[in-house]
């Protein structure tokens, strides 16, 4: 079976942009995705490739202010899904408390929180700094009996961990139907209930919640535009955890959050990526 190997360069190259790109390419027939320094590599069966479909997919890309260019070559014969499984998605161990792995991994260390996911893309696995930063926040937070929103959920790894950490109920929301389907699969793999998954953007939150903890791991521009929707659905005393941006962006994120009544608590950083924590006192 012959495959084409595409190289997509994304600007800005963020986890959210690349997540969405993988999702829309999946709808266009692409099967495997591998993270690269300035975008992603994607693979599609040669017989299934349609140039007009790819062009239309790029023209209709749903995130604003995003530039995507691409090129492709004929790939050598390989099982690309198997190659990705063996060479890219390795188990992630966070301290001695949490491990994220797939069903094909073996010899997993024994930790309190063992999360199984089978992502069909190379993102939302916990490898990216922003995801691991939020995982660290959740591991250090008291979630017992709380209601949690995972906004821009992707694989729903964060909602899954929150439920394992004692959250009473979790709501996971993503703009892409593909992410909803993958989230439902991952929730089932972990034998969890109490997590509802919806397709939609921040405007769809009007009839959801209220929440004690809101997680939004997206990107700077979307967070600045949508923060008001999150806060409108938060209980007094609720916590807002946000990531998906650089430390240079903390000032803008903090200014918007404080203008909406939030109190800045702390931030974490890893390789210039940041996660911030706010609380709503009202």
Secondary structure as UniProt FT lines:
FT   STRAND          3..11
FT   HELIX           15..27
FT   TURN            28..29
FT   STRAND          32..36
FT   TURN            37..38
FT   STRAND          39..45
FT   HELIX           46..48
FT   HELIX           51..59
FT   STRAND          67..75
FT   HELIX           80..87
FT   STRAND          92..94
FT   TURN            95..97
FT   STRAND          98..101
FT   TURN            103..104
FT   STRAND          113..116
FT   HELIX           129..139
FT   TURN            144..145
FT   STRAND          147..151
FT   TURN            154..155
FT   HELIX           157..164
FT   TURN            165..166
FT   STRAND          169..174
FT   HELIX           177..189
FT   TURN            190..191
FT   STRAND          195..199
FT   HELIX           202..207
FT   STRAND          211..217
FT   HELIX           220..232
FT   STRAND          234..246
FT   HELIX           247..249
FT   HELIX           250..259
FT   TURN            260..261
FT   STRAND          262..270
FT   TURN            271..272
FT   STRAND          273..280
//
